[in-house]
Amino acid sequence: MPPNFGCALMLARWRHAAGSLTRAAFLSARNDTIADVAIIAAGLLTAATGSPWPDLVVGLGIFAMNLGAAREIWEAAHREYRSLAPHP
């Protein structure tokens, strides 16, 4: 298993915590683990078939997964900012 798998397991307990930094750490470790496994699978499929499509599909999947994580972190950080801002 990739090294980030252990990090993701340790951080899983706090994955629903309110803090954007905690959420970012978990999503980063989780996404790296998924990406590592997907890249290995795509490499094996590419080697077996000679087609570039497995690599391209995995690349687009990783992009979409990280884009979703970035959106989640942005929203969590925005909620934190609003809760700390003084109200008139």
N, CA, C and O atoms as a CHARMM CRD file, in Angstrom:
* protein
*
  352
    1    1 MET  N      0.83600  -1.19600   0.00000 PROA 1      0.00000
    2    1 MET  CA     0.00000   0.00000   0.00000 PROA 1      0.00000
    3    1 MET  C      0.87600   1.25200   0.00000 PROA 1      0.00000
    4    1 MET  O      1.97600   1.25200   0.55100 PROA 1      0.00000
    5    2 PRO  N      0.37900   2.30600  -0.61800 PROA 2      0.00000
    6    2 PRO  CA     1.11800   3.56600  -0.63900 PROA 2      0.00000
    7    2 PRO  C      1.27100   4.14800   0.77400 PROA 2      0.00000
    8    2 PRO  O      0.42300   3.91700   1.63600 PROA 2      0.00000
    9    3 PRO  N      2.35000   4.90100   1.00900 PROA 3      0.00000
   10    3 PRO  CA     2.57900   5.47800   2.34200 PROA 3      0.00000
   11    3 PRO  C      1.44200   6.37600   2.81200 PROA 3      0.00000
   12    3 PRO  O      1.16400   6.44000   4.00900 PROA 3      0.00000
   13    4 ASN  N      0.78700   7.06300   1.89900 PROA 4      0.00000
   14    4 ASN  CA    -0.29900   7.95800   2.29400 PROA 4      0.00000
   15    4 ASN  C     -1.52200   7.20700   2.79700 PROA 4      0.00000
   16    4 ASN  O     -2.40700   7.80500   3.41000 PROA 4      0.00000
   17    5 PHE  N     -1.58000   5.91000   2.54600 PROA 5      0.00000
   18    5 PHE  CA    -2.69500   5.10900   3.05200 PROA 5      0.00000
   19    5 PHE  C     -2.71900   5.12200   4.57700 PROA 5      0.00000
   20    5 PHE  O     -3.78000   5.26200   5.18400 PROA 5      0.00000
   21    6 GLY  N     -1.54900   4.97800   5.19200 PROA 6      0.00000
   22    6 GLY  CA    -1.45600   5.04100   6.64700 PROA 6      0.00000
   23    6 GLY  C     -1.86600   6.40300   7.17600 PROA 6      0.00000
   24    6 GLY  O     -2.56100   6.50100   8.18700 PROA 6      0.00000
   25    7 CYS  N     -1.43500   7.44900   6.49400 PROA 7      0.00000
   26    7 CYS  CA    -1.83000   8.80900   6.89700 PROA 7      0.00000
   27    7 CYS  C     -3.33600   8.99000   6.78400 PROA 7      0.00000
   28    7 CYS  O     -3.96500   9.56800   7.67000 PROA 7      0.00000
   29    8 ALA  N     -3.90800   8.50100   5.70300 PROA 8      0.00000
   30    8 ALA  CA    -5.35700   8.62700   5.51500 PROA 8      0.00000
   31    8 ALA  C     -6.10800   7.87800   6.61100 PROA 8      0.00000
   32    8 ALA  O     -7.12700   8.35800   7.10700 PROA 8      0.00000
   33    9 LEU  N     -5.60600   6.70400   6.98900 PROA 9      0.00000
   34    9 LEU  CA    -6.25500   5.95000   8.06600 PROA 9      0.00000
   35    9 LEU  C     -6.19300   6.71300   9.38800 PROA 9      0.00000
   36    9 LEU  O     -7.17700   6.76400  10.12600 PROA 9      0.00000
   37   10 MET  N     -5.03600   7.30600   9.68400 PROA 10     0.00000
   38   10 MET  CA    -4.90900   8.06200  10.93600 PROA 10     0.00000
   39   10 MET  C     -5.80500   9.29500  10.94600 PROA 10     0.00000
   40   10 MET  O     -6.37000   9.64800  11.98100 PROA 10     0.00000
   41   11 LEU  N     -5.93500   9.94600   9.79800 PROA 11     0.00000
   42   11 LEU  CA    -6.72700  11.16500   9.70900 PROA 11     0.00000
   43   11 LEU  C     -8.22600  10.90000   9.55000 PROA 11     0.00000
   44   11 LEU  O     -9.03400  11.81500   9.71000 PROA 11     0.00000
   45   12 ALA  N     -8.59700   9.67300   9.24000 PROA 12     0.00000
   46   12 ALA  CA   -10.01200   9.35100   8.99600 PROA 12     0.00000
   47   12 ALA  C    -10.88300   9.66500  10.20900 PROA 12     0.00000
   48   12 ALA  O    -12.05400  10.01100  10.05300 PROA 12     0.00000
   49   13 ARG  N    -10.33800   9.55000  11.39200 PROA 13     0.00000
   50   13 ARG  CA   -11.10800   9.83400  12.60300 PROA 13     0.00000
   51   13 ARG  C    -11.59700  11.28200  12.62100 PROA 13     0.00000
   52   13 ARG  O    -12.66800  11.57700  13.15000 PROA 13     0.00000
   53   14 TRP  N    -10.80500  12.17700  12.04000 PROA 14     0.00000
   54   14 TRP  CA   -11.14500  13.60400  12.07500 PROA 14     0.00000
   55   14 TRP  C    -11.62100  14.13400  10.73300 PROA 14     0.00000
   56   14 TRP  O    -11.64600  15.34700  10.53000 PROA 14     0.00000
   57   15 ARG  N    -12.00100  13.25100   9.80900 PROA 15     0.00000
   58   15 ARG  CA   -12.36300  13.70600   8.46300 PROA 15     0.00000
   59   15 ARG  C    -13.60400  14.59300   8.43700 PROA 15     0.00000
   60   15 ARG  O    -13.79000  15.36100   7.49300 PROA 15     0.00000
   61   16 HSD  N    -14.44700  14.50200   9.44600 PROA 16     0.00000
   62   16 HSD  CA   -15.64500  15.33700   9.48800 PROA 16     0.00000
   63   16 HSD  C    -15.48800  16.50800  10.45300 PROA 16     0.00000
   64   16 HSD  O    -16.46500  17.18400  10.77600 PROA 16     0.00000
   65   17 ALA  N    -14.27500  16.74600  10.90900 PROA 17     0.00000
   66   17 ALA  CA   -14.03700  17.87500  11.81100 PROA 17     0.00000
   67   17 ALA  C    -14.31700  19.17700  11.07000 PROA 17     0.00000
   68   17 ALA  O    -14.24400  19.23400   9.84200 PROA 17     0.00000
   69   18 ALA  N    -14.63100  20.20200  11.81500 PROA 18     0.00000
   70   18 ALA  CA   -15.03200  21.47400  11.21400 PROA 18     0.00000
   71   18 ALA  C    -13.85700  22.20500  10.56400 PROA 18     0.00000
   72   18 ALA  O    -14.07100  22.99700   9.64600 PROA 18     0.00000
   73   19 GLY  N    -12.64400  21.96600  11.00500 PROA 19     0.00000
   74   19 GLY  CA   -11.50000  22.73200  10.51000 PROA 19     0.00000
   75   19 GLY  C    -11.13800  22.42400   9.07500 PROA 19     0.00000
   76   19 GLY  O    -11.07800  21.26200   8.67400 PROA 19     0.00000
   77   20 SER  N    -10.89900  23.46400   8.30600 PROA 20     0.00000
   78   20 SER  CA   -10.55900  23.28300   6.89800 PROA 20     0.00000
   79   20 SER  C     -9.18200  22.64000   6.73900 PROA 20     0.00000
   80   20 SER  O     -8.96900  21.88200   5.79300 PROA 20     0.00000
   81   21 LEU  N     -8.24500  22.92500   7.64400 PROA 21     0.00000
   82   21 LEU  CA    -6.91500  22.32800   7.52300 PROA 21     0.00000
   83   21 LEU  C     -6.94800  20.82900   7.81000 PROA 21     0.00000
   84   21 LEU  O     -6.24300  20.05800   7.16000 PROA 21     0.00000
   85   22 THR  N     -7.75100  20.42000   8.76400 PROA 22     0.00000
   86   22 THR  CA    -7.89600  18.99400   9.06100 PROA 22     0.00000
   87   22 THR  C     -8.52800  18.27900   7.87400 PROA 22     0.00000
   88   22 THR  O     -8.08300  17.20500   7.46900 PROA 22     0.00000
   89   23 ARG  N     -9.55700  18.88400   7.33200 PROA 23     0.00000
   90   23 ARG  CA   -10.22800  18.31000   6.15700 PROA 23     0.00000
   91   23 ARG  C     -9.26500  18.23500   4.97600 PROA 23     0.00000
   92   23 ARG  O     -9.24800  17.24200   4.24800 PROA 23     0.00000
   93   24 ALA  N     -8.46600  19.28000   4.78500 PROA 24     0.00000
   94   24 ALA  CA    -7.50700  19.30800   3.68000 PROA 24     0.00000
   95   24 ALA  C     -6.46100  18.20600   3.83000 PROA 24     0.00000
   96   24 ALA  O     -6.09600  17.56400   2.84500 PROA 24     0.00000
   97   25 ALA  N     -5.98400  17.98400   5.03300 PROA 25     0.00000
   98   25 ALA  CA    -4.98300  16.93800   5.26500 PROA 25     0.00000
   99   25 ALA  C     -5.56200  15.56400   4.94400 PROA 25     0.00000
  100   25 ALA  O     -4.91100  14.75200   4.28600 PROA 25     0.00000
  101   26 PHE  N     -6.77800  15.30500   5.40500 PROA 26     0.00000
  102   26 PHE  CA    -7.40700  14.01200   5.12900 PROA 26     0.00000
  103   26 PHE  C     -7.63500  13.83000   3.62900 PROA 26     0.00000
  104   26 PHE  O     -7.27800  12.79400   3.06900 PROA 26     0.00000
  105   27 LEU  N     -8.22700  14.82900   2.98000 PROA 27     0.00000
  106   27 LEU  CA    -8.52200  14.70200   1.55000 PROA 27     0.00000
  107   27 LEU  C     -7.24600  14.52300   0.72900 PROA 27     0.00000
  108   27 LEU  O     -7.22800  13.76100  -0.23800 PROA 27     0.00000
  109   28 SER  N     -6.19400  15.21600   1.10900 PROA 28     0.00000
  110   28 SER  CA    -4.92600  15.09500   0.39500 PROA 28     0.00000
  111   28 SER  C     -4.36800  13.68000   0.50500 PROA 28     0.00000
  112   28 SER  O     -3.97500  13.08700  -0.49900 PROA 28     0.00000
  113   29 ALA  N     -4.33300  13.13900   1.72300 PROA 29     0.00000
  114   29 ALA  CA    -3.81500  11.78000   1.91700 PROA 29     0.00000
  115   29 ALA  C     -4.70200  10.75700   1.21200 PROA 29     0.00000
  116   29 ALA  O     -4.20100   9.83100   0.57500 PROA 29     0.00000
  117   30 ARG  N     -6.02400  10.92500   1.32600 PROA 30     0.00000
  118   30 ARG  CA    -6.95100   9.99600   0.67300 PROA 30     0.00000
  119   30 ARG  C     -6.80000  10.04600  -0.84400 PROA 30     0.00000
  120   30 ARG  O     -6.71200   9.00800  -1.50000 PROA 30     0.00000
  121   31 ASN  N     -6.77000  11.25000  -1.39400 PROA 31     0.00000
  122   31 ASN  CA    -6.67700  11.38900  -2.84500 PROA 31     0.00000
  123   31 ASN  C     -5.34300  10.86000  -3.37500 PROA 31     0.00000
  124   31 ASN  O     -5.29800  10.25800  -4.44800 PROA 31     0.00000
  125   32 ASP  N     -4.26000  11.07900  -2.63200 PROA 32     0.00000
  126   32 ASP  CA    -2.96400  10.54700  -3.05400 PROA 32     0.00000
  127   32 ASP  C     -2.97900   9.02500  -3.07700 PROA 32     0.00000
  128   32 ASP  O     -2.42500   8.41000  -3.98900 PROA 32     0.00000
  129   33 THR  N     -3.60900   8.41800  -2.08200 PROA 33     0.00000
  130   33 THR  CA    -3.69200   6.96100  -2.02700 PROA 33     0.00000
  131   33 THR  C     -4.48400   6.42100  -3.21800 PROA 33     0.00000
  132   33 THR  O     -4.05500   5.48100  -3.88800 PROA 33     0.00000
  133   34 ILE  N     -5.63100   7.02300  -3.46900 PROA 34     0.00000
  134   34 ILE  CA    -6.46300   6.59100  -4.60400 PROA 34     0.00000
  135   34 ILE  C     -5.71500   6.79800  -5.91900 PROA 34     0.00000
  136   34 ILE  O     -5.73300   5.93200  -6.79400 PROA 34     0.00000
  137   35 ALA  N     -5.06000   7.94300  -6.05100 PROA 35     0.00000
  138   35 ALA  CA    -4.32200   8.24000  -7.28500 PROA 35     0.00000
  139   35 ALA  C     -3.17700   7.24600  -7.49400 PROA 35     0.00000
  140   35 ALA  O     -2.95100   6.78800  -8.61400 PROA 35     0.00000
  141   36 ASP  N     -2.45500   6.91200  -6.42300 PROA 36     0.00000
  142   36 ASP  CA    -1.34600   5.95900  -6.55500 PROA 36     0.00000
  143   36 ASP  C     -1.82900   4.61600  -7.07500 PROA 36     0.00000
  144   36 ASP  O     -1.22800   4.04500  -7.98500 PROA 36     0.00000
  145   37 VAL  N     -2.90800   4.11400  -6.50200 PROA 37     0.00000
  146   37 VAL  CA    -3.45100   2.81700  -6.92600 PROA 37     0.00000
  147   37 VAL  C     -3.95700   2.91100  -8.37100 PROA 37     0.00000
  148   37 VAL  O     -3.72300   2.00700  -9.17200 PROA 37     0.00000
  149   38 ALA  N     -4.64600   4.00000  -8.69800 PROA 38     0.00000
  150   38 ALA  CA    -5.18100   4.16900 -10.06000 PROA 38     0.00000
  151   38 ALA  C     -4.06500   4.28800 -11.09000 PROA 38     0.00000
  152   38 ALA  O     -4.18800   3.76500 -12.19800 PROA 38     0.00000
  153   39 ILE  N     -2.98700   4.96600 -10.74100 PROA 39     0.00000
  154   39 ILE  CA    -1.85700   5.12700 -11.67600 PROA 39     0.00000
  155   39 ILE  C     -1.18600   3.78500 -11.94300 PROA 39     0.00000
  156   39 ILE  O     -0.80500   3.49000 -13.07600 PROA 39     0.00000
  157   40 ILE  N     -1.04300   2.97500 -10.90400 PROA 40     0.00000
  158   40 ILE  CA    -0.45400   1.64700 -11.09300 PROA 40     0.00000
  159   40 ILE  C     -1.34700   0.80800 -11.99600 PROA 40     0.00000
  160   40 ILE  O     -0.86000   0.14300 -12.91000 PROA 40     0.00000
  161   41 ALA  N     -2.64800   0.83700 -11.74300 PROA 41     0.00000
  162   41 ALA  CA    -3.58600   0.07400 -12.57500 PROA 41     0.00000
  163   41 ALA  C     -3.55100   0.56900 -14.01800 PROA 41     0.00000
  164   41 ALA  O     -3.55400  -0.23600 -14.95000 PROA 41     0.00000
  165   42 ALA  N     -3.51800   1.88200 -14.20700 PROA 42     0.00000
  166   42 ALA  CA    -3.47000   2.43500 -15.57000 PROA 42     0.00000
  167   42 ALA  C     -2.17500   2.04100 -16.26500 PROA 42     0.00000
  168   42 ALA  O     -2.17400   1.74100 -17.45900 PROA 42     0.00000
  169   43 GLY  N     -1.08000   2.04200 -15.52700 PROA 43     0.00000
  170   43 GLY  CA     0.19500   1.63100 -16.11300 PROA 43     0.00000
  171   43 GLY  C      0.16700   0.18600 -16.57100 PROA 43     0.00000
  172   43 GLY  O      0.67400  -0.14300 -17.64400 PROA 43     0.00000
  173   44 LEU  N     -0.42900  -0.67800 -15.75500 PROA 44     0.00000
  174   44 LEU  CA    -0.53400  -2.08700 -16.14200 PROA 44     0.00000
  175   44 LEU  C     -1.42800  -2.25900 -17.36500 PROA 44     0.00000
  176   44 LEU  O     -1.10400  -3.02300 -18.27300 PROA 44     0.00000
  177   45 LEU  N     -2.55700  -1.54400 -17.38600 PROA 45     0.00000
  178   45 LEU  CA    -3.45300  -1.62900 -18.54500 PROA 45     0.00000
  179   45 LEU  C     -2.80700  -1.05800 -19.80100 PROA 45     0.00000
  180   45 LEU  O     -2.96200  -1.60600 -20.89200 PROA 45     0.00000
  181   46 THR  N     -2.08700   0.03600 -19.64100 PROA 46     0.00000
  182   46 THR  CA    -1.40600   0.63600 -20.79000 PROA 46     0.00000
  183   46 THR  C     -0.33600  -0.31100 -21.33000 PROA 46     0.00000
  184   46 THR  O     -0.18900  -0.46400 -22.54200 PROA 46     0.00000
  185   47 ALA  N      0.40600  -0.94100 -20.42500 PROA 47     0.00000
  186   47 ALA  CA     1.44200  -1.88500 -20.85300 PROA 47     0.00000
  187   47 ALA  C      0.82400  -3.10100 -21.54300 PROA 47     0.00000
  188   47 ALA  O      1.37300  -3.60900 -22.52000 PROA 47     0.00000
  189   48 ALA  N     -0.30500  -3.56100 -21.03900 PROA 48     0.00000
  190   48 ALA  CA    -0.94800  -4.74800 -21.61700 PROA 48     0.00000
  191   48 ALA  C     -1.60600  -4.46200 -22.95900 PROA 48     0.00000
  192   48 ALA  O     -1.59200  -5.31100 -23.85000 PROA 48     0.00000
  193   49 THR  N     -2.18300  -3.27000 -23.11200 PROA 49     0.00000
  194   49 THR  CA    -2.95100  -2.97800 -24.32500 PROA 49     0.00000
  195   49 THR  C     -2.19700  -2.09100 -25.32000 PROA 49     0.00000
  196   49 THR  O     -2.49400  -2.10400 -26.51400 PROA 49     0.00000
  197   50 GLY  N     -1.23400  -1.33200 -24.83200 PROA 50     0.00000
  198   50 GLY  CA    -0.53900  -0.39700 -25.69800 PROA 50     0.00000
  199   50 GLY  C     -1.34700   0.86300 -25.96500 PROA 50     0.00000
  200   50 GLY  O     -0.92500   1.72100 -26.74100 PROA 50     0.00000
  201   51 SER  N     -2.48700   0.97600 -25.33600 PROA 51     0.00000
  202   51 SER  CA    -3.36700   2.12500 -25.53800 PROA 51     0.00000
  203   51 SER  C     -3.07500   3.21300 -24.49700 PROA 51     0.00000
  204   51 SER  O     -2.79900   2.90000 -23.33900 PROA 51     0.00000
  205   52 PRO  N     -3.13300   4.47200 -24.89700 PROA 52     0.00000
  206   52 PRO  CA    -2.93600   5.55600 -23.93200 PROA 52     0.00000
  207   52 PRO  C     -4.19300   5.87600 -23.12900 PROA 52     0.00000
  208   52 PRO  O     -4.13400   6.66900 -22.18900 PROA 52     0.00000
  209   53 TRP  N     -5.32300   5.27900 -23.48000 PROA 53     0.00000
  210   53 TRP  CA    -6.59200   5.64000 -22.84500 PROA 53     0.00000
  211   53 TRP  C     -6.65100   5.39900 -21.34200 PROA 53     0.00000
  212   53 TRP  O     -7.17700   6.24900 -20.62400 PROA 53     0.00000
  213   54 PRO  N     -6.13700   4.28300 -20.83200 PROA 54     0.00000
  214   54 PRO  CA    -6.19500   4.11000 -19.37000 PROA 54     0.00000
  215   54 PRO  C     -5.49200   5.25600 -18.63000 PROA 54     0.00000
  216   54 PRO  O     -5.98700   5.74800 -17.61600 PROA 54     0.00000
  217   55 ASP  N     -4.35600   5.66400 -19.13900 PROA 55     0.00000
  218   55 ASP  CA    -3.60600   6.77500 -18.54400 PROA 55     0.00000
  219   55 ASP  C     -4.40300   8.07900 -18.60400 PROA 55     0.00000
  220   55 ASP  O     -4.46000   8.82600 -17.62800 PROA 55     0.00000
  221   56 LEU  N     -5.01100   8.34100 -19.74900 PROA 56     0.00000
  222   56 LEU  CA    -5.78300   9.56800 -19.91900 PROA 56     0.00000
  223   56 LEU  C     -7.01700   9.58700 -19.02000 PROA 56     0.00000
  224   56 LEU  O     -7.34100  10.61500 -18.42600 PROA 56     0.00000
  225   57 VAL  N     -7.69900   8.45800 -18.92200 PROA 57     0.00000
  226   57 VAL  CA    -8.90200   8.37800 -18.08900 PROA 57     0.00000
  227   57 VAL  C     -8.53300   8.57500 -16.61300 PROA 57     0.00000
  228   57 VAL  O     -9.21700   9.30200 -15.89200 PROA 57     0.00000
  229   58 VAL  N     -7.46000   7.93300 -16.17300 PROA 58     0.00000
  230   58 VAL  CA    -7.03700   8.08300 -14.78000 PROA 58     0.00000
  231   58 VAL  C     -6.60600   9.52100 -14.51000 PROA 58     0.00000
  232   58 VAL  O     -6.90800  10.07200 -13.45100 PROA 58     0.00000
  233   59 GLY  N     -5.91200  10.12300 -15.45000 PROA 59     0.00000
  234   59 GLY  CA    -5.50500  11.52400 -15.27700 PROA 59     0.00000
  235   59 GLY  C     -6.70400  12.44600 -15.11700 PROA 59     0.00000
  236   59 GLY  O     -6.70500  13.31800 -14.24800 PROA 59     0.00000
  237   60 LEU  N     -7.71000  12.26200 -15.93900 PROA 60     0.00000
  238   60 LEU  CA    -8.92100  13.07200 -15.82100 PROA 60     0.00000
  239   60 LEU  C     -9.66200  12.78300 -14.51600 PROA 60     0.00000
  240   60 LEU  O    -10.21900  13.69200 -13.90000 PROA 60     0.00000
  241   61 GLY  N     -9.66600  11.52300 -14.09800 PROA 61     0.00000
  242   61 GLY  CA   -10.30400  11.16700 -12.83400 PROA 61     0.00000
  243   61 GLY  C     -9.60400  11.81100 -11.64500 PROA 61     0.00000
  244   61 GLY  O    -10.26000  12.29000 -10.72000 PROA 61     0.00000
  245   62 ILE  N     -8.27900  11.82400 -11.66700 PROA 62     0.00000
  246   62 ILE  CA    -7.51000  12.45700 -10.59400 PROA 62     0.00000
  247   62 ILE  C     -7.77900  13.95700 -10.58100 PROA 62     0.00000
  248   62 ILE  O     -7.92800  14.55400  -9.51500 PROA 62     0.00000
  249   63 PHE  N     -7.84000  14.56000 -11.75200 PROA 63     0.00000
  250   63 PHE  CA    -8.14700  15.98800 -11.84500 PROA 63     0.00000
  251   63 PHE  C     -9.50800  16.28800 -11.22200 PROA 63     0.00000
  252   63 PHE  O     -9.64200  17.21800 -10.42700 PROA 63     0.00000
  253   64 ALA  N    -10.51000  15.49900 -11.58600 PROA 64     0.00000
  254   64 ALA  CA   -11.86800  15.71800 -11.06100 PROA 64     0.00000
  255   64 ALA  C    -11.91300  15.49500  -9.54700 PROA 64     0.00000
  256   64 ALA  O    -12.55700  16.25400  -8.82400 PROA 64     0.00000
  257   65 MET  N    -11.23500  14.46500  -9.07900 PROA 65     0.00000
  258   65 MET  CA   -11.22500  14.17400  -7.64500 PROA 65     0.00000
  259   65 MET  C    -10.57700  15.32100  -6.86600 PROA 65     0.00000
  260   65 MET  O    -11.09300  15.73100  -5.82700 PROA 65     0.00000
  261   66 ASN  N     -9.46400  15.83300  -7.35600 PROA 66     0.00000
  262   66 ASN  CA    -8.78700  16.93700  -6.67200 PROA 66     0.00000
  263   66 ASN  C     -9.56600  18.24500  -6.77900 PROA 66     0.00000
  264   66 ASN  O     -9.53500  19.06500  -5.86200 PROA 66     0.00000
  265   67 LEU  N    -10.25400  18.43700  -7.88200 PROA 67     0.00000
  266   67 LEU  CA   -11.10700  19.61600  -8.02000 PROA 67     0.00000
  267   67 LEU  C    -12.23700  19.58300  -6.99500 PROA 67     0.00000
  268   67 LEU  O    -12.55800  20.60400  -6.38700 PROA 67     0.00000
  269   68 GLY  N    -12.83500  18.42200  -6.80500 PROA 68     0.00000
  270   68 GLY  CA   -13.88600  18.27300  -5.79900 PROA 68     0.00000
  271   68 GLY  C    -13.35700  18.51900  -4.39200 PROA 68     0.00000
  272   68 GLY  O    -14.02500  19.15500  -3.57600 PROA 68     0.00000
  273   69 ALA  N    -12.16300  18.01800  -4.10900 PROA 69     0.00000
  274   69 ALA  CA   -11.56000  18.23000  -2.79200 PROA 69     0.00000
  275   69 ALA  C    -11.25800  19.70900  -2.57700 PROA 69     0.00000
  276   69 ALA  O    -11.46700  20.23500  -1.48300 PROA 69     0.00000
  277   70 ALA  N    -10.77300  20.37400  -3.60400 PROA 70     0.00000
  278   70 ALA  CA   -10.48100  21.80500  -3.49000 PROA 70     0.00000
  279   70 ALA  C    -11.75000  22.59600  -3.19500 PROA 70     0.00000
  280   70 ALA  O    -11.73200  23.53600  -2.40100 PROA 70     0.00000
  281   71 ARG  N    -12.84500  22.21400  -3.83500 PROA 71     0.00000
  282   71 ARG  CA   -14.12900  22.87300  -3.57800 PROA 71     0.00000
  283   71 ARG  C    -14.56600  22.66400  -2.13200 PROA 71     0.00000
  284   71 ARG  O    -15.00900  23.60300  -1.47100 PROA 71     0.00000
  285   72 GLU  N    -14.44100  21.44400  -1.64900 PROA 72     0.00000
  286   72 GLU  CA   -14.80000  21.14800  -0.25700 PROA 72     0.00000
  287   72 GLU  C    -13.98300  21.97600   0.72800 PROA 72     0.00000
  288   72 GLU  O    -14.52700  22.52000   1.68900 PROA 72     0.00000
  289   73 ILE  N    -12.69400  22.06800   0.49000 PROA 73     0.00000
  290   73 ILE  CA   -11.80700  22.81600   1.39100 PROA 73     0.00000
  291   73 ILE  C    -12.12700  24.30200   1.31500 PROA 73     0.00000
  292   73 ILE  O    -12.14700  24.98800   2.33700 PROA 73     0.00000
  293   74 TRP  N    -12.37700  24.80000   0.10800 PROA 74     0.00000
  294   74 TRP  CA   -12.73800  26.20700  -0.05500 PROA 74     0.00000
  295   74 TRP  C    -14.00300  26.53000   0.74000 PROA 74     0.00000
  296   74 TRP  O    -14.06100  27.54100   1.44100 PROA 74     0.00000
  297   75 GLU  N    -14.99900  25.67900   0.62800 PROA 75     0.00000
  298   75 GLU  CA   -16.25900  25.90900   1.34400 PROA 75     0.00000
  299   75 GLU  C    -16.06000  25.85000   2.85800 PROA 75     0.00000
  300   75 GLU  O    -16.63400  26.65800   3.58800 PROA 75     0.00000
  301   76 ALA  N    -15.25600  24.90600   3.33200 PROA 76     0.00000
  302   76 ALA  CA   -14.99000  24.80200   4.77300 PROA 76     0.00000
  303   76 ALA  C    -14.24000  26.03400   5.26600 PROA 76     0.00000
  304   76 ALA  O    -14.54400  26.56100   6.33600 PROA 76     0.00000
  305   77 ALA  N    -13.27100  26.49000   4.49600 PROA 77     0.00000
  306   77 ALA  CA   -12.52100  27.68100   4.88900 PROA 77     0.00000
  307   77 ALA  C    -13.41900  28.91400   4.88400 PROA 77     0.00000
  308   77 ALA  O    -13.28800  29.78200   5.74700 PROA 77     0.00000
  309   78 HSD  N    -14.31900  28.99400   3.92500 PROA 78     0.00000
  310   78 HSD  CA   -15.23800  30.12800   3.85200 PROA 78     0.00000
  311   78 HSD  C    -16.18900  30.13000   5.05600 PROA 78     0.00000
  312   78 HSD  O    -16.47500  31.18700   5.61800 PROA 78     0.00000
  313   79 ARG  N    -16.67000  28.96200   5.44700 PROA 79     0.00000
  314   79 ARG  CA   -17.52000  28.86700   6.64000 PROA 79     0.00000
  315   79 ARG  C    -16.75300  29.30700   7.88500 PROA 79     0.00000
  316   79 ARG  O    -17.29600  30.01700   8.73200 PROA 79     0.00000
  317   80 GLU  N    -15.49900  28.89100   7.99700 PROA 80     0.00000
  318   80 GLU  CA   -14.67300  29.30700   9.13600 PROA 80     0.00000
  319   80 GLU  C    -14.48900  30.81800   9.15400 PROA 80     0.00000
  320   80 GLU  O    -14.60200  31.45600  10.20000 PROA 80     0.00000
  321   81 TYR  N    -14.20900  31.37400   7.99900 PROA 81     0.00000
  322   81 TYR  CA   -14.00500  32.81200   7.90100 PROA 81     0.00000
  323   81 TYR  C    -15.26200  33.57100   8.32100 PROA 81     0.00000
  324   81 TYR  O    -15.18700  34.53500   9.08200 PROA 81     0.00000
  325   82 ARG  N    -16.41200  33.13100   7.82100 PROA 82     0.00000
  326   82 ARG  CA   -17.66800  33.80500   8.17300 PROA 82     0.00000
  327   82 ARG  C    -17.97300  33.69400   9.66100 PROA 82     0.00000
  328   82 ARG  O    -18.51600  34.62800  10.25100 PROA 82     0.00000
  329   83 SER  N    -17.63100  32.57000  10.27100 PROA 83     0.00000
  330   83 SER  CA   -17.92700  32.40000  11.69700 PROA 83     0.00000
  331   83 SER  C    -16.99600  33.25000  12.56700 PROA 83     0.00000
  332   83 SER  O    -17.34600  33.56300  13.70500 PROA 83     0.00000
  333   84 LEU  N    -15.83700  33.62500  12.06500 PROA 84     0.00000
  334   84 LEU  CA   -14.88500  34.41900  12.82900 PROA 84     0.00000
  335   84 LEU  C    -15.02600  35.92300  12.58100 PROA 84     0.00000
  336   84 LEU  O    -14.55300  36.74000  13.37100 PROA 84     0.00000
  337   85 ALA  N    -15.68000  36.27100  11.48100 PROA 85     0.00000
  338   85 ALA  CA   -15.82900  37.69500  11.13200 PROA 85     0.00000
  339   85 ALA  C    -16.78600  38.37700  12.12100 PROA 85     0.00000
  340   85 ALA  O    -17.80700  37.79400  12.48700 PROA 85     0.00000
  341   86 PRO  N    -16.47300  39.59000  12.55100 PROA 86     0.00000
  342   86 PRO  CA   -17.37800  40.29700  13.45600 PROA 86     0.00000
  343   86 PRO  C    -18.67900  40.64600  12.75200 PROA 86     0.00000
  344   86 PRO  O    -18.68600  41.02100  11.57900 PROA 86     0.00000
  345   87 HSD  N    -19.76700  40.51800  13.47700 PROA 87     0.00000
  346   87 HSD  CA   -21.08200  40.83800  12.93300 PROA 87     0.00000
  347   87 HSD  C    -21.49800  42.22000  13.42800 PROA 87     0.00000
  348   87 HSD  O    -21.38600  42.50400  14.62000 PROA 87     0.00000
  349   88 PRO  N    -21.97600  43.08500  12.53000 PROA 88     0.00000
  350   88 PRO  CA   -22.34200  44.45500  12.95100 PROA 88     0.00000
  351   88 PRO  C    -23.58800  44.49300  13.81400 PROA 88     0.00000
  352   88 PRO  O    -24.01200  45.56800  14.23900 PROA 88     0.00000
